[in-house]
Amino acid sequence: MDTGLDVTGTLRASEISKKISLLEALHFVKKAWDEVSDVKTRNCLRHGGFIRTKQEDNPDVIEKSANLSDEGYEAWMNVDVNLETDEKTTEVTICLARVN
């Protein structure tokens, strides 16, 4: 596609718009999109928050590292299973606290 455009990049957008047709502009857009990889598109969408990762879908699920054994992973996941961080809260204690 020969548009007769200055390829040195010295033309301004307003000058370019006077030298090419809409069809030529659409061809430029298509060519530019064809040069964008699927991976780059996915990464941009993920970075923009349009695609959620498995971790974002369920933050309680932590994937096992490849260099960690199954036993080591289970031990790591359960290291604080018996650690009490706060008292158990029931509906009754919530209601009592609200009344008082």
Summary of the structure (lengths in Angstrom):
residues: 100
radius of gyration: 28.9
end to end distance: 80.1
largest distance: 82.4
contacts: 142
relative contact order: 0.05
helix: 51%
strand: 0%
